[in-house]
């Protein structure tokens, strides 16, 4: 059983502004996060107890993982120069 994927409204707006080929890559990565929320290459965020980031080219997906509720919550999708 995979994790439920919750994309916050802010991340949804950020996703809608991107080019369709990039959106497809990000959606594929989000689907992978539902199966394995901590894939190889994921980084733990300092200062966020359940926060992680994953790369999609020059873009970053920031999200939290709640293992008890089996949820992955995506709260930001930004270019690497703007995300931090």
ROSE-4610 file (N, C-alpha, C; in Angstrom, 1 decimal, always signed):
// ROSE-4610
residu = [X/X/X/X/X/X/X/X/X/X/X/X/X/X/X/X/X/X/X/X/X/X/X/X/X/X/X/X/X/X/X/X/X/X/X/X/X/X/X/X/X/X/X/X/X/X/X/X/X/X/X/X/X/X/X/X/X/X/X/X/X/X/X/X/X/X/X/X/X/X/X/X/X/X/X/X/X/X/X/X/X/X/X/X/X/X/X/X/X/X/X/X/X/X/X/X/X/X/X/X/X/X/X/X/X/X/X/X/X/X/X/X/X/X/X/X/X/X/X/X/X/X/X/X/X/X/X/X/X/X/X/X/X/X/X/X/X/X/X/X/X/X/X/X/X/X/X/X/X/X/X/X/X/X/X/X/X/X/X/X/X/X/X/X/X/X/X/X/X/X/X/X/X/X/X/X/X/X/X/X/X/X/X/X/X/X/X/X/X/X/X/X/X/X/X/X/X/X/X/X/X/X/X/X/X/X/X/X/X/X/X/X/X/X/X/X/X/X/X/X/X/X/X/X/X/X/X/X/X/X/X/X/X/X/X/X/X/X/X/X/X/X/X/X/X/X/X/X/X/X/X/X]
num = [1/1/1/2/2/2/3/3/3/4/4/4/5/5/5/6/6/6/7/7/7/8/8/8/9/9/9/10/10/10/11/11/11/12/12/12/13/13/13/14/14/14/15/15/15/16/16/16/17/17/17/18/18/18/19/19/19/20/20/20/21/21/21/22/22/22/23/23/23/24/24/24/25/25/25/26/26/26/27/27/27/28/28/28/29/29/29/30/30/30/31/31/31/32/32/32/33/33/33/34/34/34/35/35/35/36/36/36/37/37/37/38/38/38/39/39/39/40/40/40/41/41/41/42/42/42/43/43/43/44/44/44/45/45/45/46/46/46/47/47/47/48/48/48/49/49/49/50/50/50/51/51/51/52/52/52/53/53/53/54/54/54/55/55/55/56/56/56/57/57/57/58/58/58/59/59/59/60/60/60/61/61/61/62/62/62/63/63/63/64/64/64/65/65/65/66/66/66/67/67/67/68/68/68/69/69/69/70/70/70/71/71/71/72/72/72/73/73/73/74/74/74/75/75/75/76/76/76/77/77/77/78/78/78/79/79/79/80/80/80/81/81/81/82/82/82/83/83/83/84/84/84]
x = [+0.8/+0.0/+0.9/+0.6/+1.4/+0.9/+1.6/+1.2/+0.2/-0.6/-1.5/-0.7/-0.9/-0.2/-1.1/-0.7/-1.4/-0.5/-1.0/-0.3/-1.0/-0.3/-0.8/-1.2/-2.1/-2.5/-1.3/-0.4/+0.8/+1.6/+1.8/+2.5/+1.7/+0.4/-0.4/-0.3/-0.3/-0.1/+1.3/+2.3/+3.7/+3.8/+3.1/+3.1/+2.4/+1.3/+0.5/+1.3/+2.3/+3.0/+4.2/+4.5/+5.6/+5.2/+6.3/+6.1/+5.6/+4.7/+4.1/+5.1/+6.3/+7.2/+7.8/+8.1/+8.6/+7.5/+6.3/+5.2/+5.1/+5.2/+5.1/+6.2/+7.5/+8.5/+8.3/+7.7/+7.4/+6.3/+5.3/+4.2/+4.7/+5.6/+6.2/+6.9/+7.7/+8.4/+7.4/+6.3/+5.3/+4.7/+4.4/+3.9/+4.9/+6.2/+7.2/+7.2/+7.0/+7.0/+5.9/+4.8/+3.7/+4.1/+4.9/+5.3/+6.5/+7.4/+8.6/+8.9/+8.5/+8.7/+10.1/+11.0/+12.4/+13.3/+13.2/+14.0/+15.4/+16.3/+17.7/+17.8/+18.7/+18.9/+18.1/+17.2/+16.4/+17.2/+17.0/+17.8/+16.8/+17.3/+16.5/+16.8/+15.7/+15.9/+16.3/+17.2/+17.6/+16.6/+16.2/+15.3/+13.8/+13.6/+12.2/+12.2/+11.6/+11.6/+11.2/+10.2/+9.8/+9.9/+10.8/+10.9/+12.0/+11.7/+12.6/+12.6/+13.6/+13.6/+14.1/+13.6/+14.1/+14.2/+15.2/+15.5/+14.8/+14.4/+13.9/+14.6/+15.7/+16.5/+17.0/+16.7/+17.1/+16.0/+15.0/+13.8/+13.8/+13.2/+13.2/+11.7/+11.4/+10.1/+10.4/+9.7/+9.9/+8.6/+8.8/+7.6/+7.9/+6.8/+6.9/+6.3/+6.8/+6.3/+5.7/+4.5/+3.8/+3.6/+4.5/+4.5/+3.2/+2.8/+1.6/+0.4/+0.2/-1.0/-0.8/+0.4/+0.8/+0.5/+1.0/+0.8/+2.1/+2.2/+3.2/+2.6/+3.0/+2.5/+3.5/+3.2/+4.1/+3.7/+4.6/+4.3/+5.0/+6.0/+6.7/+7.4/+7.3/+7.9/+8.6/+9.9/+10.5/+11.9/+12.4/+13.7/+14.7/+15.8/+16.8/+17.4/+17.4/+17.9/+16.9/+15.6/+14.6/+14.0/+14.4/+13.6/+14.1/+15.3/+15.7/+15.7]
y = [-1.2/+0.0/+1.2/+2.2/+3.4/+4.5/+5.6/+6.8/+7.6/+8.3/+9.3/+10.5/+11.1/+12.3/+13.5/+14.5/+15.7/+16.9/+17.6/+18.7/+20.0/+20.7/+22.0/+23.0/+23.9/+24.9/+25.7/+26.0/+26.8/+26.0/+24.7/+23.9/+23.7/+23.6/+23.4/+24.6/+25.8/+27.1/+27.1/+26.7/+26.7/+25.7/+24.5/+23.5/+24.0/+24.7/+25.2/+26.2/+26.8/+27.9/+27.3/+26.0/+25.4/+24.9/+24.6/+24.1/+22.7/+22.2/+20.9/+19.7/+19.8/+18.7/+18.5/+19.7/+19.7/+19.2/+19.6/+19.1/+17.6/+17.0/+15.6/+14.9/+15.4/+14.9/+15.0/+16.1/+16.3/+15.4/+15.2/+14.3/+12.9/+12.5/+11.1/+11.0/+12.0/+11.9/+11.9/+12.6/+12.6/+11.2/+10.6/+9.2/+8.3/+8.5/+7.6/+7.8/+9.1/+9.4/+8.7/+8.4/+7.7/+6.3/+5.7/+4.3/+4.3/+5.2/+5.3/+6.7/+7.2/+8.6/+9.0/+8.1/+8.4/+7.6/+8.0/+7.3/+7.6/+6.9/+7.3/+8.7/+9.5/+10.9/+11.9/+11.5/+12.4/+13.0/+14.2/+14.9/+15.3/+15.1/+15.5/+17.0/+17.8/+19.2/+19.5/+20.4/+20.7/+21.7/+21.5/+22.4/+22.0/+21.0/+20.5/+19.0/+18.7/+17.3/+16.2/+16.5/+15.5/+16.0/+17.0/+17.6/+17.0/+16.9/+16.3/+17.2/+17.0/+17.6/+16.5/+16.6/+15.7/+16.6/+16.2/+16.9/+16.4/+17.3/+17.0/+18.0/+17.6/+18.5/+19.7/+20.9/+22.1/+22.5/+21.7/+22.0/+21.2/+21.7/+20.9/+20.8/+19.6/+19.4/+19.2/+20.1/+20.0/+19.4/+18.5/+17.8/+17.2/+16.9/+16.2/+14.8/+14.0/+12.6/+12.3/+11.8/+11.4/+9.9/+9.1/+7.7/+7.1/+7.7/+7.2/+7.3/+8.5/+8.7/+8.2/+7.8/+7.3/+8.4/+9.6/+10.8/+11.4/+11.9/+12.7/+14.0/+15.1/+16.5/+17.3/+17.7/+18.5/+20.0/+20.8/+22.2/+23.2/+22.8/+23.8/+23.1/+23.7/+23.2/+24.4/+24.5/+25.8/+25.4/+26.4/+26.3/+26.3/+25.6/+25.5/+26.8/+27.9/+29.2/+29.9/+29.5/+30.2/+29.5/+28.2/+27.4/+27.6/+28.1/+28.2/+29.6]
z = [+0.0/+0.0/+0.0/-0.9/-1.0/-0.1/-0.2/+0.6/-0.2/+0.5/-0.1/-0.5/-1.6/-2.1/-1.9/-1.2/-1.0/-1.5/-2.5/-3.1/-2.6/-1.8/-1.2/-2.3/-2.1/-3.1/-3.7/-2.8/-3.3/-4.3/-4.0/-5.0/-6.3/-6.2/-7.4/-8.3/-7.7/-8.5/-9.1/-8.4/-8.9/-10.1/-10.0/-11.0/-12.3/-12.1/-13.3/-14.1/-13.5/-14.2/-15.1/-14.9/-15.6/-17.0/-17.8/-19.2/-19.1/-20.0/-20.0/-19.9/-20.7/-20.5/-19.1/-18.5/-17.1/-16.2/-16.4/-15.5/-15.6/-16.7/-16.9/-16.0/-16.1/-15.3/-13.8/-13.4/-12.0/-11.5/-12.3/-12.0/-11.9/-12.8/-12.6/-11.3/-10.9/-9.7/-8.5/-8.6/-7.5/-7.3/-8.5/-8.4/-7.8/-8.1/-7.5/-5.9/-5.5/-4.1/-3.3/-4.0/-3.4/-3.1/-3.9/-3.6/-2.6/-2.8/-1.9/-1.6/-0.4/-0.1/+0.2/+0.3/+0.6/-0.5/-1.8/-2.8/-2.7/-3.4/-3.5/-4.0/-3.5/-3.9/-3.2/-2.4/-1.6/-0.5/-0.1/+1.0/+2.1/+3.3/+4.5/+4.7/+5.0/+5.2/+6.6/+6.8/+8.2/+8.8/+10.0/+10.6/+10.4/+9.6/+9.3/+9.7/+10.8/+11.3/+10.3/+9.5/+8.5/+7.1/+6.9/+5.6/+4.7/+3.4/+2.4/+1.1/+0.3/-1.0/-2.0/-3.2/-4.3/-5.5/-6.3/-7.6/-8.8/-9.6/-11.0/-11.9/-12.4/-13.2/-12.3/-12.7/-11.9/-11.0/-10.9/-10.0/-8.8/-7.7/-6.4/-6.0/-5.5/-4.8/-3.3/-2.6/-1.1/-0.6/+0.4/+0.9/+2.3/+3.0/+4.3/+4.2/+5.1/+5.1/+6.5/+6.5/+7.8/+7.7/+8.3/+8.2/+8.9/+10.0/+10.7/+9.9/+9.2/+8.4/+7.0/+6.6/+5.3/+4.2/+4.5/+3.6/+3.2/+2.0/+1.5/+1.1/+1.7/+1.5/+0.8/-0.5/-1.3/-1.0/-0.6/-0.3/-1.1/-1.9/-2.8/-3.9/-5.1/-6.3/-7.0/-6.9/-7.3/-8.0/-8.8/-9.4/-8.2/-8.4/-7.4/-6.9/-7.8/-7.4/-6.5/-6.5/-5.7/-4.5/-4.4/-3.4/-2.0/-1.7/-0.3/+0.2]
